[in-house]
Amino acid sequence: MVTESIDMVDGRAMYRISNIDEMDPFLMTIVSNSDLWMFVSTTGALTAGRVEPADCLFPYETEDRLHATGRRVGPITILRIHHTDGTVLWEPFSTSGPGIRRSLLKSLLGDSVIFQEEHLEFGLVFDYRWAPSDRFGWVRTASLTNTGTAPRSVELVDGLRGVMPWGVGVDLQQRLSNLANAYRRSEVVEPGIGLFSLEAQIVDRPEPAEALRTSSVWTTGLVNPEMSLDPGAVSRARLGLPFEASRLRTGRPGSFLVNATVGLEPGQGHTWHIVGDVARSHADVAGLRHAIRAGTDIAVELAADIARSSTELRSMVGRADAFQTTGSATVDGHHLANTLFNVMRGGAFLHGYTVEAHRFGEFVGDRNRRVADRHAQWLTDLPKAITAQELRRKAGEQDDPNLVRLAHEYLPIGFSRRHGDPSRPWNHFAIRVRDRRGEPVLSYQGNWRDIFQNWEALSRSYPAYLPSMVAKFLNASTADGFNPYRLTSEGIDWEVLEPENPWSGIGYWGDHQIVYLYRLLRTLEMHDPGRLAGELGTVGFTFANVPYRIVPYDQLLRDPKASVDFDDATDATIAQRVAELGADGKLVTDEAGEIIHVTLLEKLLIPMLSKLSNYVPGGGIWMNTQRPEWNDANNALVGHGLSMVTLAHLRRYVELLAVHTEGSEVSYPISSEVAVWAEAVARALESSDPNPDDEERARIIHALGTAFDQYRSTVYQHGLSRPQMMESETVHRLCRAALEHLESAIRRARRADGLYHAYNLLRFSDDHTRAHVAHLPEMLEGQVAAISSGLLDMDEVVALLDAMYVSPLYREDVDSFLLYPARTRPSFVERNVIPPDLVQANPLLTALLESGSDTVLTRDITGVHHFYAGFRNAHDLDTALDRLSGGEFAALVAEHRASTLDVFEQVFHHHEFTGRSSTMYGYEGIGSVYWHMVAKLLVAIQESILESEGGSVDELKRLYERVRQGLGFNKSAVQYGAFPTDPYSHTPPHAGAQQPGMTGQVKEELLTRWAELGLTVANGSIRFTSVLLDDREFRGEAGELSYLDVNNDARSVDVEAGSAAFTICQVPVVVHGGRTDRRIVVTYADGTEHEVPGLTLNAATSRQIFDRDGHISRLDVFFPAVE
């Protein structure tokens, strides 16, 4: 029976799963403070290395292969136990049995894992731990302990199999491993270091290519061990044959195996280490040899560096408020894991609000060499260390909009990487944390859809960076209202067409832009009210010059799936400008070559206008820019799909702009082309019925589409001209008209079963005078979006959630929600069957059958008709008809092409095909719970509760708790299929949790966690509320919160029974429950205290915490009994 506990092991909190062998294998991520990475299966098989997959110590395999390689790659231990009756063989982790107990332990910090096996008959326990050492590499610490009553003599063969030489990239490794083997050299050099290298780099050019790096493996802790590089030593040990040393092996894979004998008295243990690293130079190897020979205890140095690496990782996450002490150690561990993976993806502010002047100078030089040259002296004169706020202020004094922009965009973030691992092999990651000099690297990278959501959560710990996050977002969006694919610390990046690559494509996503921009703006307004309204007229924002061009509207109507062209000439011009100027060469310029700057309001209007220009009444936002939305498994919706998801989020965005322009008499400079576009959109919305028939719907679509087309045509050809003044009332009028339509669409999206439509399909008549909206099946996204829209009152939210729990979206076995109802796919023999009446009614098909041609369809032995087996879609059929149109069937093809294509559609229903979501059984596919979307649901419900005014708050709280209880951290390891503290991406119907770690779920749960502990932020003030605070959050016994203060010094506070503790902006907050009054005690750095009646800090005190100025050292919050 599987049991679980949280144990302290060598001072580390570790989650233990006992009898792990009774669970199916799952994948884990083991993290580090450095560029070391590891992905390990519970079978013991693993891949690990530094920086990226190419620099791997063990083969980088996909997850399915990794689980299967447990007996071939990674650790191996064979023990020959000598006793009076003879010798017996024990190979830990090979087979299970009644006398075997196996456990798996993983540190809550995520940086170590222990595999443990106890042999009850032999009275022996063997375990090994993987942990990172930035200095030495990956350290495997093995221990053998005698738990019996008699002495034991044990001969061991222990080591690592499948060690990779440096220089074998992933593609070469997976496709041409036999070629790579031919170049291999494995050798042991004194004092016992195994080196795994290539004799030369593997190239097919007539030129030398030295391979001057190596992988290294060595051991310490065993007395005079013999060493072998031959994997065959494992088989010999299993057969009881003598160990044969091998110190050179060429042309074949190598292992690192050691042989020694240890004697163990009762209660005694013996520990040894095997250490592996990659990409070691000759200098590195010389340094390692010296360290081992130095005469000092190298094991002590290993332990010290492992501890230092762990401390640095704790510091990294502690600066993002990772540590909590509540009534549940599992929940505390889950919050720690969420914080860890959020900073791994979005990055961490390594020095808080402090900016190093030389790094900012390097950033300016990389972005814009002219600006760097123009302000060289100013950059030189900056203090070596300056706060981000002060830097922005000083830059504003220089009267240079480009310098001001760069100062506002600068985000000193490090530790970021893309989310790639063996379960996501299509994503390539690169962990760059130090440069060649060993200095920390400030760098981040991520897809647009990823990095901004992680920054939203990060901003709660660093709210003073919110203006920079907003600036980064806006300055990287385009003049036609979209965003590039990828964002890095070096600038922006976009996809280019690769004709031979089936995964290649270009286009723009829609929902990510509106959702994430709105959420950043909302968070900024929460922390700094009035700032947004006060800066609407600020001129200082730019446009990304992405070389995509949306086709003219009439062309888009003809083929909405082919709507974006790549402008090769513009791309070449951009490349030239980047070479001359720096990364700012990717920004839009005027005729004189100067970067164009516009107002904040203009930048906020343009994405709103681009979405409204694709608005379809009663249907959603037309997805006609060749890219899907959040769930890219629904990528086939592109072209004909309508998103109610984007529409719902757009409502909140428009509402935000409406609030900030209502009643204002201020006018703002807006580019004249944008002003004309805004007026055309406003007129089209004001003059139309939000609930039209098909003819009126088509008219509205064309009016909006034409307005956007005219704007794009002007901007693509001539750019933006001088601004004109736009009154606030004009903007507010546009927002009012938009809100009327958007709210009507959301109301009409409510289904008869109480759910809301998520995506719909747009179908035009042949002459495009009528536009029909057809509905797709229910999806979880639609329900989350409806709640997130802010339109539903509390009772409506309760009704929706109740309906969800009795709908096909609910998956009872995991007590949570599917992305979409599980579909039953037809069997293979039921597919591709053409009804006989459709064949008989089609003269072309009957003629083809009579002629014996099988180029379009065939009739099988039972008389059933099938389309040609080589067809993938209607395009292939259309191509086949083209080939037939020049011969005897020409007339029939001309007359019956459309009806034949219609038969194909009736058989396969491709118009309703949503993408791989409907054809795969993992990831975002059939029957899968996608935990990120469930966590988004939790956020939406929480925000509805916090924004509520009356209504069924108790019912909504009950439903909030029910949704939360369905999340992984509230499940057992068996129910979840993995460590419950760790976030995983999804749970398919046939397996446990899949894809560890870097899922967007972590960001959502970080956002909800604050209010669950009583803390909210509104109108610039920190407020406390018990509306979501549960008694179970309070500790049952006294404890301690260990944390890092704003100076990054390790601190601790005592937490009494009946209390809970956490940090905000690295200031500890102790929440005391069950008190008779409501008050806050503010403790200052000098020890003085100030008592605040009630549960709200004023804006000034809150600002001190947000600014991390060190004045406040602690908050104590006293609540009455939680209801």
N, C-alpha and C positions, 0 to 999 in steps of 0.2 A: 504494500500500500504506500502510495506517495504521500509524504508528509513535508511540511515546510516550517521554517523558522528563520529568524534573523539572529545570527550569532556574532559575537566578537571574536575575531581570529587575529592574533598578533596585533591587537589594537585597531583593527579594521572592522567596520560593520559589514557583514556579508550575508546575503540571502542564500539560505541552504535549501536545496530540494533533495530530500532523501529518497532513495529508490528511483533515481532518475531513469534507470534502464527500463522502467515500466511505461515511460512516455515515448512518443515518437520523437525522432531527432528534430532539433530546431537550430537556427543560426543565431549567433550572438556577435555583437560588436564589442571588442575590447579597445578602449581608448587610451590616449596618452596626452601628456602636456606638450608633446613635441610632434615631429613628423612621422613617428612610428604609428603604424596601423595594423590591426589584426581582425580577421573575421574567422570565427571558429565554430565548428559544429559540435553538438553535444556528443557526437561519436568520437571526438578528439581530433578529427581531421581539421586542418586549418590552412589558411593562407595569411601571410603576414609580410611586412616589409616597411619601407620608408617612402614617403612623399606620394608615390603613385603606384598603380598596379604593375608597371614595368619593373620597378625596383622591389621584387618580391623574394623572400627567403624560401618560400614554398610555392608551387605552381598556383597561379591565380586562375581558379576554376569557377564556373557558375555554381550556384547553390546546390543544384541536384547532383552534380558530379562531386562536389565537396563532401556531401553526406556519404557518398559511395566510396570515397577514397580513404576512409578511416583505417583500413588495414594495409594501405600502401604508402601513405604520405603522413608525415608528422611524427609525433612521439611514439616510441615503442619501448616496452620494458618486458624482459623475460627474467624470471627469478627461479633459480635452482636452490631449493631449500634442503639443506643437509641435516639429517637427524639420525638417531640410532637405528632406525628401521630402514634407512636408505636415503634416497634423494627423490624429491617430487618437484614437478614443474608447475609454476604459477605464472600465467601471463595476464596481468591485470588488464581489465577493460576489453577482454577478448570474448568471453562467454559469461553468461549469467547462470546462476544456480542457487539452490537453497542455502548454501554456505557462503554466499557472496552478498555483501551490502555495498551499494554504490551510491555516492552522493555527488552533487555538483554545487559548488558555491561560487557566487559572483559578488564582488564588492559593490556596495550601493553607489560608490563613486564611479564604478564602471571600468576601472583600470586594472583589474586582476580577476582571474578565474582559477578555481581549484577543482581538479578532478580527483576524486577520492574513492578508493576501493578497500573494503575490509574483508579479509578471509577469516571467517570465524573458526574454521577447523585448524588453520595454521597459527592463529593468534597473531596475525600480522596486518598492519594497515599500511597501504602504499598510497601516496598522493603526490601530485605535482601541481605547481602553480605557475601560470604565465603572468608576468608583470613587465612593464616597460622600464627601461633605463635609458635616458636620453644619451648618456655617455657610452654605454656598452651595447645597447640594442635590446632585443627581446630575451628575457631571462626566464628559463624554465628551472624552477627550484623543486627538486624531487626529495621526498622523505620516505624512509621505511622505518616503521616503529613496531617493536615487539610488545604486543599487549598480553602475551601469554605468561605462563609461569616458568617456562624453561628457556635456557639460552638458545639462540638460533645462529647458525652460520649460513649465510646466503650469498651465492654467487650470482651476480647480475650482469645482464647485457642490457644496456640502456642507451638511448640516443634519439636521433632525428633522421627520418628517411625522406628522400625526395628533395634534398637541399638543392636550390637553384643557383647556378652561377650568375654573376652579374652580366647583363648585356643581352639577355634573351627576352625580347619584348613579348607582350601578351599574344599578339597575333602569331608571331613566330613560334611561341611556346605551344599554342593550341592547334596550329595547322601543320607545322613543320618540325615537330619536336625531335623526330629521328635525325633531321639535318643538324639541329642544334646539338644533339648528343655527340655527333662526330667531332665537334669542336671542344668538347668538355675536357677539363683537367681538374681532378680532385687530388689534393696532396695534404700531407701533414707536415708542418714545419715546427721546429722547436720554438717554444717549449710546449708542444702539443696542441697547436692550433690547426684546425682543418680549414683549408682554403679551397674555394670552389669557383673556378674561373673558366674563361674561354681562352684558347690559344690565340684567337684573333676575333675581332668583330665579324659577324656573319654578313658579308656583302657579296654581290655578284659583279664587282667591278675589278678591273685589272690594276688595283692599287692596294698598298698595304693599309690595314686598319687595325691598329693596336687596341687591345682590350685591357685597359690599365686600371681596372677596378675589379674587386673580388668580393664574394660573400665569405664570411668567416664564421666558424663555429669552434667553441672551445669549452673546456670543462674545468671545474675545480671542486674539491671536496672529497674526491676519491683517492685512495692511496695507490700510487703507481699503476694507474689504469693502463690496460692495453687498448689500442685504438685500431679501428678498421673502417675503411671507406666503402667496403663491399656490402651491398644490401643482402647478399647471400649469407652473411653472418647471422642474420635473424633466423633463417631456415636451419642453419647448423645448430643454433642454440635450442630451437624447438626439438630437434632430434637428439639433443644431449651430447652433441659432438664438441670437441675442443674448439675454443675461440682462436681464430687465426688472424693475426694482425695484418693490416694492409694500409700502407702509407702512401701509395700512389695508384691512381686509377684514371685511365684516359679513354676517351671515346665512348663512354657509357655514363649513365646517371650514377651519382655518388650519394652515400649516406654518411652520417657521423655517428659511430657506435663505439661504446666503451665497455670494457669488461673489467670487473673487480670483484673482490669478495669482502663482505662486511660481517663482523660479528656483533650480535646484539644480545645483551643481557635483558632479563625481564624488565619492562618499563623503559628500556633504552631505545633511542632512535638515532638514525644517521641521515644527514642531509648533504646533498650535492647539487651543483648547478651546471646546466648546459646553456651557453649563451650564444646567440646568433645575431648577426648583423649583415647588412648589405652595402654595396657600393663603396667598399673600403679601398682607399688608395694605398700606394706603397708606404706613404708616410703614416697613414692610419695603422697599417699592419705593424710597422716598426714601433709605433707608440704603444700598441697593444702588447707586443712581445716584451717591451721594456716594463710595462706595468705588471705583467704576470711574473717576470723575473726579479722584480724589485725587492723581493724579500718581505714585503708587507703582506698582510692577510687580504688577498684580493676579494675574498668573500665579504669581508667587512666593507670594502669599497663598493661592492655590488649592492649590498643592503642599504648603504648610505645614499647611493644614487637613486635607487628605486624609491626610497623614502622622499628624497628631494623632488623627484619627478611627480610623485603623488601629491606632495605639498603644493607644488606649483599648479597642478591641476585643480586642487581644492581652492587655491587663490583665484584661479581663472573664473570658476563658477561662483565662488563666494562674492565676487564683485558684481555678479548679476543676481544677487539675492537668492541663492540656491538653498540655503540652510534654514530648516524649520524644525521645531520641536513641538509635536502635538500629541494627541491621544493615539495616533497610529503611526508606528515606525514605517509601515509599508507605504502609507500616504506620503510621509516625509521623504522616503526614498524615491517615490515616484516623482515628486516635485523636483528633487535633485536631478533625476535623469532627464526630466523635461527641460530643465535649465541647461544642462550639459549639452544636449543635442541641439537646443536652440542656438547656443553660442557657437557650436561646431558648424552650423550651417550659415547663420547670419553673421557670425564673428563676435568678438569681444573687444570692449574698450580697454586696452591693456594698461592705459595710464589715466583712466577716468576722464575728467574734463581737461586734463593737461595736454597741451600740444607742444611737441618738440619743434622748435623753430626751424632747425635744419631739415627736418622731414617735410615740413610744410613747404619750405623753399624747393626741395626736390619735387614735390607734388606740383607746384606751380610751373617749374621748368618742364616737367613731363607733359603737362596739359597745354601750356601756352608759352613758348619761348620768348615771344615778344613782351608779354607781361612780365616774365621773369627778368628780362634785360632792363625793361623800363623801371622796375622797382627793385633792382639789385641791391642798392644801398639800404633801402627800407627793409628788405628781407634780412640783410646782414645785421641791421641794428635791432632787430627784434630780440627780446629777452630769450635766453636759451630755452626756457620753459614758460609757457603762457597759457592761460585758460582759453578754451574755445570761445567763450563769450567775449573775452577781452580781445582776442584776435579778430573777431568779426567787427568789433567796435573800431579798432585801429584801422582795419582795412577800409571801413566806411569813410575815414578821414582823408583818403587818398584820391578821391574824386575820379575813380576808375571803375566803371561797372564790371569789367572783367575780373579785376582783382577782388572786388566785393563778392562777385558770384563764386569765385574759387574759394574764398574764405568761408562762405556760407556752405558750400558743398563739401568741404573737407571733413572727413570722418576718419579719425585715427583708429581704425579697426584692424585687428589681426585674428588669426586662428580660424578663419573661415575656409570652407571648402564646399564643393558640390556634393550632393548626396548620391554617391555611387558605392556599390558593394556587390558581392557575388549574386545577390538576389535582384540587383538592378544593373546588370552588366553593360547595358547600353549607356550608362552615365559614367563618364570618366572623371575621377577626382584627382586633385593635386593639392597636397598639404604643404604649404610653404610658410614656415614659421620663423626661419632664420636665413640670413644671407650667408655668403661664403665666409664672411668675417665672424660669423656666429652671432651677429646682432639680430634682435627680433625684427621680423618683417611685418610691416603694416600692409595688409592685403586682404581683399575680399573678392568673392566671385559667386555668382549664382544666376539662375534664370530669373527673369523679372518676377515671375509668379511666385518664386520661392523667397528671395532675399528680403523683399519689403514686408512680407508677413512676419518673418523672424525679427525684423527690426521693430515692428509694432510692439512685440512683447519685450524686446530689449529696451525700448524707449521708456517703459514703465520704471526701469531702474536708472535711466539716464534721460529724463525728460528735457534737459537743456539742449540735447542734440536733436530734438524734434524739428526745429526750423531747418536744420541741415538735411534731415531725411526728406522733408517735403521739398526742399530746393533740389536735392539730388533727383527726386522723382520727376519734378516738373521740367527741369533743364534737360532731361533725357527723353522727353516725349516730343512727338513730331508736330509739324504745322497742320497736318491733316487729322490730328487727334488720336494718335496711337503711340505705342511704345515699342522699342526694339526688344529683341529676344533675350539678351543677356546683359547683365550689368557687372562690372568689375571695378576695382579701385583705379584701374587705368582708364576707364571710360566705358563706352557702350560697344556692343557687338551685335551683329545681325547674321541671320542665316543666308547662305548663298546657294544657288541651285547646283546640284551635282547630278547631272543626267543619268549617270550609271549607278547612283545610290538610291535604292528604293525607299530609304528612310529620309531622303532629302526633301526639303520643301521650304517655301517661304510664305509669309503672311503675318497677320496681326491677331493676337488674342484680344478679347473684349472685356470680359468680366473682371479679369485681374486688375485692369487699369482703374476702373471705377471703384471696385470694392476696396482695394488697398489704398488708393488715394483718399477716399472718403474716410477710411479708418485712421489714417495718419492725421488728417485734418481734424477729425473728431477728437483724437487724443490730444492734439495740440491745443484745441479749444478747452478741453477739460483742465489742462495744466496751466494754460496762459490765456484766460478769457480776454477777448477783445483784440488780441494780436492779429488774428486773421482779418477782421474787419478793418483794422488800422493800416494794414499793409496791402489792401486790394489795389491801391493805386501806385504801388512801388514798381518802378521800372528796373528790371534787373534779371529777367528770366529769358532763357534761350530755347531754341528748337533743335532737336536731333535731326540731322540730315540723312535719314535712312533712305537708301536708294531703291525704295519700293514705290511704285506708282499704281494707285487704284485705277482701273480702267474706266473709260467714260460710262455713264449710266446706261445708255442704250446697249452697250456691249455687255455690261454686267447683267442686264435683264435677260439677254440671250443665253448666257452661261454663268450663273452666279458662283459656280465652283472654280472658275478660272478668272478671278477678279483682280489679281495683283501681278503686275509685271516687274521684272528686275531691270533697273536702268543702268546698263553697263557703263555708259558715258559718265553719269554722275558718280558711280562707284569709282571709276578711274580718277576723276577729279578729286574726290574725297581722299583717296590714297595719296595723291600728290600733295594735297594740303596738309595731311597728317605728317608726311615726311618733312615738310617745310616748317610747320608750326608746332606740331605735337597733337595730342588727342583732341584738342579743341578744333582741329581740322574737320571733325565730324559734325560740327554745328553749322546751322544755316547762316549765311552771310548776305549782305546787301551787294549792290552792284560794285561798290568800291572794295569789296572783300572784307568788310568789317562785320563782326558778329552782331546779329540783330538781337536787341533786347526789347522785351515787351513787359506789360504789367502783370502782376499776379492774377488780377481778374481775368485778363485775356487767356492766360494759361489754364485757368479753371473753367472758363467758358468753352474752350475748344473741345476737350473730350466729351463734355456734356452735349455739345452740338453735334458731334460726330455720331453719338449714340442716338440722339433724337432724330437725326437724319435717316437712320435705319429703323425707326420705330414703325411697327405694323399694328394698327389698332386691333385690340382683341387677341393679339398673338404674341407680342414680345419684340425684342430687338433682333433684327435680321442679321444672321451670322454669315456675312458675305465677304469676309476678308481672309478666307482660306485657312483659318485656324479655329480650333474648338475653344472651349472655355475651360474651367477648372478641371473637369473630368475629361481629359483628352482621349479617353477610351471611347467617347462619343464623337470622335472626329468626323464621322460620316455625316453628321448634321450640317457640316459646313456647306453653304450654298442654299439649301432649302430650309434650314432650321431656323426657328425663332426662339429666342431665349427669354423666358419669363424671369430667369435668375438674374440676368443683367438688368432687366427692367425693374425688378424689385429693389435692387441695390441702387439703381439710378434714382429711384424715388427719394431715398435718404440723401443722396448727393445733391439733388435739385432742391430739396427742402433746406439743406444747409445754406446754399447760396441764397435762397429766398429769405431766410431769416436774417442774413447779413446785409441784405439790400433793402429790406422793408422799411419804409418811412425815411430812408436816407435821401438827402438832397445833393449828395456828392456826385460829380461827374468824373469819369475815368477815361484816360486815353486808350483807345482800342484801335488796332489796325482796321482800316476802312473795309477791307475784304471780310474780316470777321464780323464787323458791324452789319454789313449787308447780309451776310449769311444768317446772323442771328435774327434780323428783322424778317427774312424770308421764312425761317422756321417758325417764328412766333405767329406770323400771319397764317401759315398753313395749319397750325394747331388751333388757333382761335377761330378759324372759319370752318372747322370740321367737327363732326359728331364723334365723340369718343366711342360710340357703339354703332358703327356703320354697317351697311350691307356690303356685299362683295364689290359692287361697282364703286361705291363711295370709298371703300378701303383702298382699292387700286388707285383712285384719284389722290388720296392722301399720300400713299407711298410714293407716287410719281412726283408729287409736289415737293416732298421732303428730299427725295433722291435727286431731283433736278437742282434744288438749292445747293446741296452738297457738291454735286458735279460741277456746277458753275464756280463754286469757291475753289475746288481742287484744280480745275483747269487754269484758273487765274494764278493760283499760287505755284503750281508746277511750272508754268511758263514764265511768269514775271516776278514771283516772290511776293512778299508783303510790302505794301506801300506805307506812306506816312499815316500816323494814327489820326483818328477823329475822336471827339468827345462823346461818350455814351453816358446817359444819365442812369442813376441807380434804378429809377422807376422803370426804365426800359428793360433792364435785366430782371427786375422783379416781375414785370408783366410776362416775360418769357417763361419764368419759373412757374407762375400761376397757371399759365396755359398748359405747360408741360405736366404739372402736378394733376390737373384735372384729367388728362388722358391717362397718365400712368396709374393713378388710383382707380380709375374706372377699369383699366385692364386687369389690375390685381383682383378687384372685386369679381370680375367676370371669370377669372381663372379658377374660382372655387368650383370644385366638382360636386356631383350629387352625393358622393360618399364623404364629403367634408374635407377632402384633401385638396391640394392646389396643383394645377398643371405646372410643370417645370419647363418643358420644351414642346414646341408645336412645329408643324410643317406648313410652309407657304406654297400654295399652288396657284399659279396664274393661268388664266385662259390663254389660248393660243395667241390672241391679239393683245393680251396684257390689259384688257379693259376690266377684268374681274380678278379679284384676289381672294382666294378661299383659305381659311385657316383650319387645319386638321390637327387633332390632338394625338399626342403620343401617350403611352402608359405612364402611370405615376412614377415619380422619382423622389428620393429623399432630398435632393437639392432644392426642389420646388417648395418643399415644406419649410426648409431652413430659410430660404429666400423670403417666403411670405411672412414669416415671423420677423426676420431681420429688416423688412421694409419699414417697420414702424407704423404701419397702417392699422394693423389688427389691434383691437383692444384686448384686455386681459382675458375676458370671457371667451373671445374668439380664439385666442391662443390655446386656452384650455380645451376648447372643443376640437381644435385641430389635433392637438396631441392625443386626446382620447381616441380620435378617429384613427390616428396612426397606429395605435396599439391593437386595433382590431382589423387592420388592413394587411394586405399581402407584403407590405414593407417590413413588417415586424417578423424577426426571426427568433422564435421562442427558445431554441436551444442555447443561444448566447444572450438572450434577453436584450437584444438591441436591434438596430435597423439596417436593412439592406440598402444599397444604393438604388436598387430597383427590384421589383418582384422577380423571384427566380423563375426563369422561363424553362419550359420543357421543350427541348429541341426535338425535331423529328429525327427518326433514325435515318441512317444513310440510305436505305432502300426506299424510304418515303420521300426523299428529296429528289428534285429534278424530274418530277413526273408531270408530263403535259396532259391535262384532261383531254380525252378523245374528242369532245365536242369543239374544243378550241382548234384542234388540228383540222377537223373536218370543215370548220367554217373559214379556214384560211387557205385560199387557192395556192399560194406560194409554198406552204408547208406540204400540202398534199402532192403538188407537182414534184417537189424535191424527193419525197418518199417514193413516188412512182418511178422516178429516174434512177433510184438506187444511190443517190448522192447522200453522203453522211457528213457533209461540211457544216450543216446547221442542226440537223436532228437525226436520230436513229430510232428504229423500232426493235425492241429486244425480242427474245424468243417467246415471251409470253404475250406479245402484242402491245406492250406498254411503250409509250413514246417518251424520249428523253432528248434534251438539247445536247449538242456535241460536248464531250467531256473536257475539252480544252478551254471552254469558255469560262472566264472569271466573272464577267459582268456584261452589261448591255453594250459597252464600247466594243468588246470583242465580237459580239454578234453583229454589230453595225459594220465592223471591218470585214467580216465574212460576207455580209450582204454586198459590200462594195466590190468584192472579188467576183461575185456572181452577176453583177450588173452589166458586165460587158459581153455576156454570152447569151445562151438560149433563154435564160431566165430574166433577161433585162427588163422586159415589160412587167412581169409579175413583181419583180423587186421594186420597180418604180411605183407600182400601184399599192403594194401591200407591205412596204417597209415599216410604216408606222404601226400597222396592226400586228405585225410580227414582233416588233419591239414591245408592243403592249402585251402580247402573250407571254413574253419573257418576264415582264414585270408582274403579271398575274401569278406566274409560277414561283418567282423568287422574292417578290415584294421588296425590291431594293430601294424603292423610294422611302420606305420606312426603316431602312437599315441605319442604325445609329452609330455603328462602328464596332470595334473589337469587343466592346462591352457586351454585345449580344451573342458572341461566338466563342468566348474563352471562359474557363472556369477558375481563374485565379485573378489576382490583381484587382482591377475594377470590374471584373466580369460577373458571370452568372452565379448568383447565390452568395456573393461576397459581402461581408460587412467591411466597409472602408472607414476606419476609425477616425480619420481626420474629419469626415463629414458628420459623424456622430458628435465629435467634439465641437464642431461648428454649431450644431443644434444646441448643445449645452450653452454656448456663448449667447446664442440668440434668446434662449429662454431666460438666462440670467439677466440680460439687458432689459428684457421685457418686465421682469420683476422689479429691477432697480428703477425703471422709468415709470412704474405703474402709479396710477392715481385711482384708488378704489378698485373694486372688482374682486375676483376670486383669487386673492393672493395666496391663501392657504392651499387651494387646489393647485395653483401653479407651482408653489414650492414643493408640493408632493410629487408633481410630475418632474420637476427639476431633479429631485433626489432619485427618482426612478430611472431617469436617463443616465444620471451619474453612476448609479449602482451597476448599470450594464457595462461600464467601461472596464478595461482589462485589469486595472489595479485593484478592483473590487472582486476579482475572481481568484480562484485557486490556480496553481500552476497547471493542473490537469485540465481545468475548464478553459484556461487561456491558451495553453499549449506552449508556454514560455515563462520566463520570470515575470511575475505580475507587475513588478516595479518598472519594467522597461517598456517604452512605447514601441509598438509595431504598427505597420501600415494597414494590414487587412487580415481578415480571417475568411478563407474560402470555405465552402461547405464540407470539404473532405479532409481538412487539416486544421492545425492550430494556427496561432498568430504567425504572420509572415512579414518579411522585410523589416529588419530591426532598425531602431534608432531614429534616423533623420527623416521623420515624417512631419508634415505640417500640423499634425495633432498636438505636438508639444507646445506650439505657440498658443493654440486655443486654450489649452488647460492652464498655461501660465496666466492667461488673462482672467480666467474664472477663479483661480485660486485666491486672489486678493480678497474678493468679496466673501468667499467661503470662510475666510478668517476675519471678516468684519470690516475690511478696509475698502473704501472707495475714494475716488477723486472727482470733484465737480467744482466748477467755478473757481479754479485755482486753489482750492482748499482740500486738505485731507479730512475725510469724514469717516466715522465708524458707525456701523449699523449691524444689528443682530438679525436682520431679516433672513439671511442665509447661513448664519452661524449656528452650527449644530453642537449640542453638548458633547458629542463624541470627539470633537476637536480638542477638548481639554484633557490634559494628562491625568491619569488616575493616581500617579505618584510623582513626587518631586523629580526634577531632572535638570538638564543644563542645555543651553543653546550655545554652541560654538560657532563663531562667525568671524568675518573680517570687517573691521571698521573702515571708515572712509579713507584712512591713511594706510589701509591694507595690512594693519597689524592684527594678529590673531587675538581674539577676545572671547570671553564667555560670560554669560549671565545665568544666574540661578532661576529656575522656573518651578514654582511651587505647584503642588497638586491642585487641580481645578483651574489651571492656566494653560496657555499655549504661547509660543513665541516664534517670531519670524523677523525678517528684516525688510525694510523698504529703503532703497538708495543707501544700503549698508548701515542704516540706523536700526538698532533692534527695537522691536515692538513686543511688549509682553501684554497679552490680553487676559484679564482676570474675569472669570465668570462667576455668577451667583452672588453678586454684590447688591447692596441696597440702593446704590446711587449710580448715576452716570457721570463720569469725569475722566479727564486725561491729565496725567502728571508728566510734564516735560522736564527731563533732566538735561542740564547743559554740561558742556565739556568741563567747566570749572567746578562741577559738583552741585551747583545751585539747582533748585527745583521750582517749577511754576505750575500751579494747579489751574486747569481750565475746566470750568463747569460745562457739562454737556459733552457731546461726542464729536465736535468739529473744531479743528485747528484753524486759526485765521490764516489769511493768504500769506502774510509776512512770515509766519512761523513755518508754514508749509513750503514756502519758497526756500527757506534755509535748508530744508531737507532735500528738496528737488535739486538745489544747487550744490549739495554735498560740501557745504562750506566748513563742516566740522564743529559748528557751534552747538549742535544738539547731539547728545550721546545716547539718548534712550527715551522711549515713550512707554508709559504704563497706562493701559486703557481698562477702565472698570465698567463692566456690564452688569445689569441685573440678571436674574435667571433667564436663560434663553427660552423663548416660548416654543 
